[in-house]
């Protein structure tokens, strides 16, 4: 079985010293001369209301020199972070067309797009990968042909974040996922299996070295996103796959036989105080950063916090729980898609070329990743730091956040099942909690039935882009419990007179 690699990394530990977490990679071009790109606020997309941003780029970003922009403008909606990158990377527009970048708030972008008229609508729109199904069903975005050679530039599970039905609808420019953070002052090396993690937690709790087990944020309503590695590692999956990589929402894996068989482990973790749902996301962070917990599950949105720590830690995938099943985190992404309005504006060809050629250039992707503090989506793009690269490595066995609209009916019941079954002495048995979750989801999506147990062997860990079943959230078997490469980040303690500003989590979750 061939293992997929998200980013190259030696099996040996990589040591770095403290540095700005999101330092720009060497492949990111630096300004050399001024040029103009139209950037409009969300209040108006008209040329008269647009403001001008000056920035430049060079061939170092991988984009071929562009002709003088004389054609009709290509209108792009993007949030402020991505808008700034577009302005810097495409000062001459693309394909002979200037880019008119309209800054939008992502929280209202879907609603704005649905309400737009042809006169004000964009040709290209920034989006989160998990919006794909809803926007495609509404007819607001159109499929994008991704040739095999282009697909090979992405990890299959990252490109799958824009897969819906049997089609790909966009190009991701960055991705994120959770990983295990180990305090090596307490635990010298990240544990190779989850069973060994449990033993270490119990030993340290008994000795009074720590007061919190695995610091993973849930709260009273739970957090199915954070708990996904444990869910997958126990054999759980959400929706099964139909032919050609489509999602079968009537094949529900929450109560598949393998996961049901392994549910007693959840009860044992609860009894041993290894997993405690009373921890909120903020409480989990505080427990780890103050040394009260030796392990923390979080993502690159907490890179500023990690970079400020005064003790050594490791970043690695959550270790395997059941042999043969990967502890697959969800992979979320941001990227761009062509809207139905591009055709009405006569810009279909340049729009799709911009997605396939402009946005996939290594330097452009590196710039998106650096601006957001996330991994760029293409394999050839340099991550902004070794810390960000470590999170990328932890995505090796990840699965794309499900793009089907029915996923919105899953988060609350599945999160609540985890919260109820790991709430301490008052916990509901996992068998009861997850059965209730499966029943609720089945009803919400229109009668899904329990799917079969996933196969622990004989399934490729590297599905082809044409069979991107990872968009379904189904389990990806892992060939063994061999430890995955980890990255050790060494931070030199330096006294400070005043504490720094409290970092703000910028992830959507």
C-alpha positions as CSV (number, residue, x, y, z in Angstrom):
1,X,0.0,0.0,0.0
2,X,1.5,3.3,-1.1
3,X,1.3,6.1,1.5
4,X,0.4,9.6,0.4
5,X,2.8,12.4,1.2
6,X,1.5,15.9,1.7
7,X,4.9,17.6,2.0
8,X,8.3,16.0,2.0
9,X,9.9,15.6,5.4
10,X,12.6,13.3,6.6
11,X,11.7,10.7,9.2
12,X,14.3,12.3,11.4
13,X,13.2,15.0,13.8
14,X,13.6,18.5,12.4
15,X,14.9,21.1,14.9
16,X,14.4,24.8,14.5
17,X,14.7,27.7,16.8
18,X,12.1,30.4,17.5
19,X,11.4,32.6,14.6
20,X,8.4,34.5,13.3
21,X,5.7,31.9,12.7
22,X,4.6,33.1,9.3
23,X,7.9,34.4,7.8
24,X,7.5,34.7,4.0
25,X,9.1,31.7,2.1
26,X,12.0,32.4,-0.2
27,X,9.8,31.6,-3.2
28,X,7.5,34.5,-2.4
29,X,8.3,37.4,-4.8
30,X,9.2,40.8,-3.4
31,X,8.1,44.1,-5.0
32,X,10.4,45.5,-7.6
33,X,8.3,48.1,-9.4
34,X,4.9,49.5,-9.1
35,X,1.8,48.5,-11.0
36,X,-1.9,49.0,-10.4
37,X,-4.7,46.5,-9.6
38,X,-8.3,47.6,-9.0
39,X,-9.5,46.6,-5.6
40,X,-13.0,47.5,-4.5
41,X,-14.7,47.4,-1.2
42,X,-17.8,45.3,-0.6
43,X,-19.9,48.4,-0.6
44,X,-19.5,48.8,-4.3
45,X,-18.0,46.9,-7.2
46,X,-18.2,49.8,-9.6
47,X,-15.0,51.1,-11.1
48,X,-15.8,54.6,-9.8
49,X,-15.9,53.3,-6.2
50,X,-12.8,51.1,-6.4
51,X,-9.6,52.0,-4.6
52,X,-6.2,51.4,-6.1
53,X,-3.6,49.0,-4.6
54,X,0.0,49.1,-5.8
55,X,2.1,46.0,-5.8
56,X,4.2,44.0,-8.1
57,X,5.4,40.5,-8.8
58,X,8.1,38.8,-10.9
59,X,8.4,35.6,-12.7
60,X,9.6,34.1,-9.4
61,X,5.9,33.4,-8.5
62,X,5.7,30.9,-11.4
63,X,3.2,32.9,-13.4
64,X,4.1,33.6,-17.1
65,X,4.5,37.3,-18.0
66,X,1.1,38.7,-18.8
67,X,0.2,40.9,-21.7
68,X,-1.0,44.5,-21.2
69,X,-4.5,44.2,-19.7
70,X,-6.8,45.6,-22.4
71,X,-9.8,43.2,-22.1
72,X,-12.9,43.3,-20.0
73,X,-12.1,43.1,-16.3
74,X,-12.4,39.8,-14.5
75,X,-14.3,40.5,-11.3
76,X,-13.1,38.5,-8.2
77,X,-14.8,38.5,-4.8
78,X,-12.4,37.7,-2.0
79,X,-11.9,38.6,1.7
80,X,-9.3,41.1,2.7
81,X,-6.5,38.6,3.2
82,X,-6.9,36.9,-0.2
83,X,-7.6,40.2,-1.9
84,X,-4.3,41.6,-0.9
85,X,-2.5,38.5,-2.2
86,X,-4.3,38.8,-5.6
87,X,-3.3,42.4,-5.8
88,X,0.3,41.6,-5.1
89,X,0.6,38.6,-7.4
90,X,-1.4,39.8,-10.4
91,X,-0.6,43.5,-10.9
92,X,-1.0,43.1,-14.7
93,X,-4.2,41.1,-14.4
94,X,-4.3,37.7,-16.2
95,X,-4.6,36.7,-19.8
96,X,-4.9,40.3,-21.1
97,X,-7.7,41.1,-18.6
98,X,-7.3,43.3,-15.5
99,X,-8.5,41.8,-12.2
100,X,-11.1,43.8,-10.3
101,X,-10.9,42.5,-6.8
102,X,-13.9,43.2,-4.7
103,X,-13.3,42.8,-0.9
104,X,-16.1,40.8,0.7
105,X,-16.9,39.4,4.2
106,X,-16.8,35.6,4.0
107,X,-19.6,35.3,6.5
108,X,-22.0,36.9,4.1
109,X,-20.4,35.9,0.8
110,X,-22.7,33.0,0.0
111,X,-25.8,35.1,0.6
112,X,-24.3,38.0,-1.4
113,X,-23.6,35.7,-4.3
114,X,-27.1,34.3,-4.3
115,X,-28.6,37.8,-4.4
116,X,-26.2,39.2,-7.0
117,X,-27.5,40.4,-10.4
118,X,-25.5,39.7,-13.6
119,X,-24.4,43.4,-13.6
120,X,-22.7,43.2,-10.2
121,X,-21.9,39.5,-9.8
122,X,-18.3,38.2,-9.8
123,X,-16.7,35.9,-12.4
124,X,-14.5,34.2,-9.7
125,X,-15.4,33.8,-6.1
126,X,-13.4,32.9,-3.0
127,X,-15.0,30.1,-1.0
128,X,-14.4,27.5,1.7
129,X,-14.2,24.0,0.2
130,X,-17.2,22.7,2.3
131,X,-19.5,25.2,0.6
132,X,-19.0,23.4,-2.7
133,X,-22.1,21.3,-2.6
134,X,-24.5,24.1,-1.6
135,X,-23.2,26.5,-4.2
136,X,-23.1,23.8,-6.9
137,X,-26.7,22.8,-6.2
138,X,-27.8,26.4,-6.4
139,X,-26.1,26.7,-9.8
140,X,-23.9,29.5,-8.6
141,X,-20.6,27.9,-9.4
142,X,-19.6,25.7,-12.4
143,X,-17.5,22.6,-12.7
144,X,-13.8,23.0,-13.6
145,X,-12.0,20.4,-15.7
146,X,-8.9,19.4,-13.9
147,X,-6.5,17.5,-16.1
148,X,-4.6,14.6,-14.6
149,X,-1.3,16.5,-14.8
150,X,-2.8,19.4,-12.9
151,X,-4.5,17.2,-10.3
152,X,-1.1,15.6,-9.6
153,X,0.2,18.9,-8.3
154,X,-2.1,18.6,-5.3
155,X,-2.4,16.0,-2.6
156,X,-5.5,14.1,-3.6
157,X,-7.2,14.7,-0.2
158,X,-6.7,18.5,-0.5
159,X,-8.0,18.7,-4.1
160,X,-11.0,16.7,-2.9
161,X,-12.1,19.6,-0.7
162,X,-13.6,21.1,-3.9
163,X,-15.0,17.8,-5.2
164,X,-18.8,17.3,-5.3
165,X,-20.7,14.6,-7.1
166,X,-18.4,13.5,-9.8
167,X,-16.9,16.9,-10.5
168,X,-14.3,19.3,-9.2
169,X,-15.5,22.9,-8.8
170,X,-12.5,24.9,-7.8
171,X,-8.9,25.3,-6.9
172,X,-7.8,25.3,-3.3
173,X,-5.0,27.7,-2.4
174,X,-4.5,26.8,1.3
175,X,-5.6,24.1,3.7
176,X,-5.7,23.3,7.4
177,X,-6.1,20.4,9.8
178,X,-5.5,19.5,13.4
179,X,-2.5,17.7,14.8
180,X,-1.2,16.4,18.1
181,X,1.1,18.7,20.1
182,X,3.3,17.0,22.7
183,X,5.0,18.9,25.5
184,X,8.4,17.3,25.4
185,X,9.3,18.7,28.8
186,X,6.8,16.2,30.2
187,X,6.8,13.5,27.5
188,X,10.1,13.2,25.8
189,X,8.8,11.8,22.5
190,X,5.3,11.8,20.9
191,X,3.7,8.4,21.6
192,X,3.7,6.0,18.6
193,X,0.2,4.7,19.5
194,X,-2.9,6.1,21.2
195,X,-2.7,3.2,23.7
196,X,0.8,4.5,24.8
197,X,-0.6,8.0,25.0
198,X,-3.3,6.8,27.4
199,X,-0.8,5.1,29.6
200,X,1.5,8.2,29.7
201,X,-1.5,10.4,30.6
202,X,-2.6,8.1,33.4
203,X,0.9,7.9,34.8
204,X,1.4,11.7,34.8
205,X,-2.1,12.3,36.2
206,X,-1.4,9.9,39.1
207,X,2.0,11.5,39.7
208,X,0.4,14.9,39.8
209,X,2.7,16.2,37.0
210,X,-0.4,17.2,35.0
211,X,-4.0,17.8,35.9
212,X,-5.6,17.4,32.4
213,X,-5.5,14.5,30.1
214,X,-5.7,15.0,26.3
215,X,-6.4,18.7,25.9
216,X,-9.0,18.7,23.1
217,X,-11.7,21.4,23.0
218,X,-15.3,20.3,23.1
219,X,-17.6,22.0,25.6
220,X,-21.1,21.1,26.5
221,X,-22.3,20.8,22.9
222,X,-19.2,19.0,21.7
223,X,-16.9,19.5,18.7
224,X,-17.0,16.9,16.0
225,X,-14.3,18.7,14.0
226,X,-11.7,18.4,16.8
227,X,-12.8,14.9,17.6
228,X,-12.6,13.6,14.0
229,X,-9.1,11.9,14.4
230,X,-10.4,9.8,17.3
231,X,-13.7,9.1,15.4
232,X,-11.8,7.9,12.3
233,X,-9.2,6.0,14.3
234,X,-12.0,3.9,15.9
235,X,-13.4,3.0,12.5
236,X,-16.0,5.7,12.3
237,X,-17.0,7.5,9.1
238,X,-19.8,9.9,8.2
239,X,-21.0,9.2,4.7
240,X,-20.0,6.4,2.3
241,X,-18.8,6.7,-1.2
242,X,-20.8,6.1,-4.4
243,X,-19.3,5.2,-7.8
244,X,-16.8,7.7,-9.3
245,X,-16.1,9.3,-6.0
246,X,-19.6,10.7,-5.4
247,X,-21.0,10.7,-1.8
248,X,-23.7,8.3,-0.7
249,X,-25.5,10.3,2.0
250,X,-27.8,7.2,2.7
251,X,-24.8,5.2,3.8
252,X,-24.2,6.4,7.3
253,X,-21.1,5.3,9.1
254,X,-21.7,6.7,12.6
255,X,-22.9,3.3,13.8
256,X,-21.1,1.0,11.4
257,X,-20.1,-2.3,13.0
258,X,-16.4,-1.5,13.4
259,X,-17.0,1.8,15.2
260,X,-19.7,0.1,17.4
261,X,-17.2,-2.6,18.3
262,X,-14.6,0.1,19.4
263,X,-17.0,2.3,21.3
264,X,-16.0,0.8,24.7
265,X,-12.7,2.5,24.3
266,X,-14.5,5.9,24.5
267,X,-16.0,4.8,27.8
268,X,-12.6,3.8,29.1
269,X,-11.0,7.1,28.1
270,X,-13.8,8.9,29.9
271,X,-13.4,6.8,33.1
272,X,-9.6,7.4,33.0
273,X,-10.1,11.2,32.5
274,X,-8.1,11.0,29.3
275,X,-10.8,12.8,27.4
276,X,-13.0,15.3,29.2
277,X,-15.7,17.2,27.3
278,X,-16.0,19.9,29.9
279,X,-12.9,21.4,28.3
280,X,-13.7,24.2,25.9
281,X,-11.4,25.2,23.1
282,X,-9.9,28.0,25.2
283,X,-9.6,25.8,28.3
284,X,-7.8,23.2,26.3
285,X,-5.3,25.8,25.0
286,X,-4.8,27.1,28.5
287,X,-4.2,23.7,30.0
288,X,-1.4,22.9,27.5
289,X,0.3,26.3,27.5
290,X,0.4,26.4,31.3
291,X,1.8,22.9,31.5
292,X,-1.3,21.3,33.0
293,X,-1.7,19.0,30.0
294,X,1.1,17.2,28.1
295,X,-1.0,16.7,24.9
296,X,-3.1,19.1,22.8
297,X,-5.1,18.7,19.7
298,X,-5.2,21.9,17.7
299,X,-4.4,23.4,14.2
300,X,-2.3,26.1,12.6
301,X,-4.7,28.8,13.8
302,X,-2.8,28.4,17.1
303,X,0.6,28.7,15.5
304,X,1.1,32.2,17.1
305,X,0.5,30.6,20.5
306,X,2.9,27.7,19.8
307,X,5.6,30.1,18.6
308,X,5.4,32.0,21.9
309,X,5.9,28.9,24.1
310,X,9.0,28.7,26.3
311,X,9.2,24.9,26.2
312,X,9.9,22.4,23.6
313,X,7.1,20.6,21.8
314,X,6.4,18.2,19.0
315,X,3.8,18.4,16.2
316,X,2.7,15.1,14.8
317,X,-0.4,13.2,13.6
318,X,-2.7,11.8,16.3
319,X,-1.3,8.3,16.8
320,X,-3.2,5.2,15.6
321,X,-5.8,3.7,17.9
322,X,-6.9,0.6,16.1
323,X,-4.4,-1.2,13.8
324,X,-5.3,-0.6,10.1
325,X,-7.3,2.6,10.6
326,X,-5.8,6.1,10.2
327,X,-6.6,8.8,12.7
328,X,-7.7,11.0,9.8
329,X,-8.2,14.7,10.6
330,X,-10.6,16.7,8.6
331,X,-9.0,18.9,5.9
332,X,-10.5,22.3,5.4
333,X,-9.6,24.6,2.6
334,X,-10.0,28.0,1.0
335,X,-9.8,28.5,-2.7
336,X,-11.6,29.9,-5.7
337,X,-14.2,28.8,-8.2
338,X,-15.7,30.2,-11.4
339,X,-19.3,31.4,-11.1
340,X,-22.2,31.0,-13.6
341,X,-21.9,34.7,-14.3
342,X,-18.5,34.4,-16.1
343,X,-20.3,32.9,-19.0
344,X,-22.8,35.7,-19.1
345,X,-19.9,38.2,-19.1
346,X,-18.2,36.3,-21.9
347,X,-15.2,35.5,-19.7
348,X,-15.5,31.7,-19.3
349,X,-12.2,30.9,-21.0
350,X,-10.0,33.4,-19.2
351,X,-11.7,32.7,-15.9
352,X,-11.0,29.0,-16.0
353,X,-7.4,29.6,-17.3
354,X,-6.9,31.9,-14.3
355,X,-8.0,29.1,-11.9
356,X,-5.9,26.4,-13.6
357,X,-2.8,28.3,-14.4
358,X,-2.7,31.5,-12.4
359,X,-3.8,30.3,-9.0
360,X,-1.8,27.0,-9.1
361,X,1.6,28.7,-9.6
362,X,3.9,27.7,-6.7
363,X,4.8,31.3,-5.8
364,X,1.2,32.4,-5.8
365,X,0.2,29.5,-3.6
366,X,3.1,30.2,-1.3
367,X,1.9,33.8,-0.9
368,X,-1.6,32.7,-0.1
369,X,-0.3,30.2,2.5
370,X,2.1,32.8,4.1
371,X,-0.7,35.4,4.3
372,X,-3.0,33.1,6.1
373,X,-0.5,31.1,8.2
374,X,-1.7,27.9,6.5
375,X,-0.2,25.2,4.2
376,X,-0.4,26.1,0.5
377,X,-2.4,23.6,-1.5
378,X,0.0,22.6,-4.2
379,X,2.9,20.3,-3.4
380,X,5.5,22.5,-5.0
381,X,4.8,25.6,-2.9
382,X,7.0,26.4,0.1
383,X,5.2,26.6,3.5
384,X,5.8,29.7,5.4
385,X,7.6,28.0,8.3
386,X,8.7,24.6,9.6
387,X,5.8,24.8,12.1
388,X,3.2,25.2,9.3
389,X,4.9,22.4,7.4
390,X,4.5,20.1,10.5
391,X,0.8,20.6,10.4
392,X,0.8,19.8,6.7
393,X,2.6,16.5,7.4
394,X,-0.1,15.7,9.9
395,X,-2.7,15.9,7.0
396,X,-1.1,13.0,5.2
397,X,-4.0,10.6,6.1
398,X,-6.6,13.4,6.4
399,X,-9.9,13.5,4.7
400,X,-11.6,16.4,3.0
401,X,-14.3,18.1,4.9
402,X,-17.5,16.7,3.4
403,X,-18.9,19.0,0.7
404,X,-22.4,17.7,0.7
405,X,-25.1,20.1,2.1
406,X,-26.3,17.3,4.3
407,X,-23.1,17.6,6.4
408,X,-24.8,20.6,8.1
409,X,-27.1,18.1,9.8
410,X,-24.2,16.1,11.2
411,X,-22.1,18.5,13.2
412,X,-24.5,19.0,16.2
413,X,-25.6,15.4,16.8
414,X,-22.1,13.9,16.3
415,X,-20.5,16.6,18.5
416,X,-23.2,16.0,21.2
417,X,-22.5,12.3,21.2
418,X,-18.8,13.0,22.0
419,X,-19.7,15.5,24.7
420,X,-22.3,13.2,26.3
421,X,-20.0,10.2,26.4
422,X,-16.9,12.0,27.7
423,X,-18.4,14.3,30.4
424,X,-17.0,12.4,33.4
425,X,-19.0,10.6,36.1
426,X,-22.4,11.7,34.6
427,X,-21.5,10.5,31.1
428,X,-23.9,8.6,28.9
429,X,-22.4,5.3,27.6
430,X,-20.9,5.8,24.1
431,X,-23.1,3.1,22.7
432,X,-26.2,5.1,23.7
433,X,-24.8,8.5,22.7
434,X,-23.7,7.5,19.2
435,X,-26.8,5.5,18.5
436,X,-28.8,8.7,19.2
437,X,-26.6,10.7,17.0
438,X,-26.9,8.2,14.1
439,X,-30.7,8.2,14.5
440,X,-30.8,12.0,14.5
441,X,-28.7,12.3,11.4
442,X,-30.6,9.5,9.6
443,X,-33.8,11.4,10.1
444,X,-32.4,14.7,9.1
445,X,-30.9,13.5,5.8
446,X,-34.0,11.5,4.8
447,X,-33.6,7.9,6.0
448,X,-29.9,7.0,5.9
449,X,-29.1,3.5,7.1
450,X,-26.1,2.2,8.9
451,X,-23.3,1.5,6.5
452,X,-20.9,-1.5,6.5
453,X,-17.7,-1.6,8.5
454,X,-14.7,0.0,6.7
455,X,-12.1,-2.5,5.4
456,X,-8.8,-2.2,7.4
457,X,-6.6,-3.4,4.6
458,X,-6.5,-3.6,0.8
459,X,-7.7,-0.1,0.3
460,X,-5.3,2.4,-1.2
461,X,-4.3,5.3,1.0
462,X,-3.9,7.4,-2.1
463,X,-7.1,7.6,-4.1
464,X,-6.9,9.0,-7.6
465,X,-8.4,12.5,-8.1
466,X,-11.1,10.9,-10.2
467,X,-12.2,8.9,-7.3
468,X,-12.1,11.5,-4.5
469,X,-14.2,9.6,-2.1
470,X,-12.5,11.4,0.7
471,X,-15.0,14.2,0.2
472,X,-17.5,11.9,1.8
473,X,-15.7,11.7,5.1
474,X,-15.3,8.0,4.9
475,X,-12.4,6.3,6.7
476,X,-9.0,5.8,5.0
477,X,-7.4,2.6,6.3
478,X,-3.8,2.9,7.3
479,X,-1.4,0.0,6.7
480,X,0.1,-0.1,10.2
481,X,0.7,1.8,13.4
482,X,4.2,2.9,12.4
483,X,4.9,6.3,13.9
484,X,4.5,9.2,11.4
485,X,7.3,11.8,11.1
486,X,7.1,14.5,13.7
487,X,8.6,18.0,13.9
488,X,10.3,19.2,17.0
489,X,10.2,23.0,17.5
490,X,12.8,24.2,20.0
491,X,12.1,27.6,21.6
492,X,14.7,29.4,23.6
493,X,13.3,30.9,26.8
494,X,13.8,34.7,27.0
495,X,12.5,36.7,29.9
496,X,9.9,39.3,29.1
497,X,8.7,42.2,31.2
498,X,5.2,42.1,29.9
499,X,3.1,39.3,28.5
500,X,2.3,39.6,24.8
501,X,-1.2,40.2,23.4
502,X,-3.5,37.2,23.6
503,X,-3.4,35.5,20.3
504,X,-6.7,35.4,18.4
505,X,-7.8,32.1,16.7
506,X,-8.4,32.9,13.0
507,X,-9.7,29.6,11.9
508,X,-13.3,29.2,10.8
509,X,-13.6,26.5,13.5
